[in-house]
């Protein structure tokens, strides 16, 4: 990363938030396509979507790690985004805090969509296993 001035580090961090906001929109769209493909049992499409999702998710993770490093470099080893936000001047703090809140909301939405998709695919897998192999001990007490 090299040596950055304080202003450069803050700018890089805030740019990363903007990049993540854009990425979340793309990821959410891919997750919806993944859900529709799973509903329709389109295996090839699911594979292609996974290949599209992974680089997006990897890039977001790299930006998250960079954010953690930058915040800690600026405000100490246990610093959080709140520490950074509180140190920004008024107008910059207002915008950054709004963007950060929006990003948190989008990330939660993407996590919920991921869980929904995973649950659907797990349920489908379970049904297919029952169809292919039958249920063991169908009449056994539970």
HUMO-V646141 format. One record per backbone hydrogen bond with DSSP energy under -1.0 kcal/mol. NH is the residue of the N-H (numbers start at 0). CO is the residue of the C=O. E is the energy in kcal/mol with one decimal. If there is no record, write none. Layout:
{{NH,CO,E} {NH,CO,E}}
//
This chain:
{{8,4,-2.5} {9,5,-2.4} {10,6,-2.5} {11,7,-2.7} {12,8,-2.3} {13,9,-2.8} {14,10,-2.5} {15,11,-2.0} {16,12,-1.5} {17,13,-1.8} {18,14,-2.6} {19,15,-2.3} {20,16,-2.2} {21,17,-2.0} {22,18,-2.5} {23,19,-2.8} {24,20,-1.4} {25,21,-1.8} {26,22,-3.0} {27,23,-2.8} {28,24,-1.8} {29,25,-2.2} {30,26,-2.7} {31,27,-1.9} {32,28,-2.2} {33,29,-2.4} {34,30,-2.2} {35,31,-2.3} {36,32,-2.4} {37,33,-2.5} {38,34,-2.5} {39,35,-1.5} {40,37,-1.3} {41,36,-2.7} {42,40,-1.1} {45,41,-2.0} {46,42,-2.2} {47,43,-2.2} {48,44,-2.6} {49,45,-2.2} {50,46,-1.8} {51,47,-1.4} {52,48,-2.6} {53,49,-2.3} {56,52,-2.6} {57,53,-2.8} {58,54,-2.3} {59,55,-2.1} {60,56,-2.3} {61,57,-2.2} {62,58,-2.2} {63,59,-2.3} {64,60,-2.5} {65,61,-2.3} {66,62,-2.5} {67,63,-2.4} {68,64,-2.4} {69,65,-2.9} {70,66,-3.0} {71,67,-2.3} {72,68,-2.4} {73,69,-2.2} {74,70,-2.6} {75,71,-2.0} {78,75,-1.8} {83,79,-1.7} {84,80,-3.1} {85,81,-2.6} {87,84,-1.0} {92,88,-3.0} {93,89,-2.5} {94,90,-2.0} {95,91,-2.7} {96,92,-3.0} {97,93,-1.9} {98,94,-2.7} {99,95,-2.7} {100,96,-2.4} {101,97,-2.3} {102,98,-2.5} {103,99,-2.6} {104,100,-2.2} {105,101,-2.5} {106,102,-2.8} {107,103,-2.3} {108,104,-2.3} {109,105,-2.6} {110,106,-2.5} {111,107,-2.3} {112,108,-2.3} {113,109,-2.4} {114,110,-2.4} {115,111,-2.6} {116,112,-2.6} {117,113,-2.7} {118,114,-2.8} {119,115,-2.3} {120,116,-2.6} {121,117,-2.5} {122,118,-2.6} {123,119,-2.6} {124,120,-2.3} {125,121,-2.4} {126,122,-2.4} {127,123,-2.5} {128,124,-2.4} {129,125,-2.1} {130,126,-2.5} {131,127,-2.8} {132,128,-2.8} {133,129,-2.0} {139,136,-1.6}}
//
